Amino acid sequence: MCSVRPAAGRAVRCRPGDKHQAVLNRSPALHPWVVLDDAVLRRRVGGADVMAEQIDHLTVMAQRPNVDIQILPFTSGAHAKGSGGHFLILGRDDEENPLGSMNVVYLELHRRGLYLDAPVDVQNYKLMFGYRRSQAADTSASLELLTAARQEPTS
């Protein structure tokens, strides 16, 4: 949370992520597609209230037309062999102008981030992401999994 003082002198609470979420409302809107391991819904971080707030936020985001959230349930078994953890694929594909395409993979490491932009690296991570998506519940079932996780006892 952050605190700012508007011209009227009143303190206003804001969330740093609010600026980042603006890209979801612009035209054309960003269209994130996220695959989350079931463990992120079950491993408590920050207490019951924080977990409830996070799951509620995911549920709201999952209902947006330009946001796809899929849950990779425990029942799907081991996943994405060789991925080494979480990653982001950033960029765009421009079929009309391939030179206008841009893709990089971002890996968050312990002390720094690493960007991979070699086409073979990007392609490998796209394949892993496709595999994870195919093993994850579809967006409707994932919304049900979010709802079920929110209803689980958090004490």
Secondary structure, DSSP 8 states (H G I E B T S, - for coil): -EEE--TTS--EEE-THHHHHGGGTSSS----EEEEETHHHHS--S-HHHHHHHHHHHHHHHTSTT-EEEEE-GGG-S-STT--S--EEEEE--SS-GGG-EEEEEEE-SSSEEEE--HHHHHHHHHHHHHHHHHS--HHHHHHHHHHHHHS---
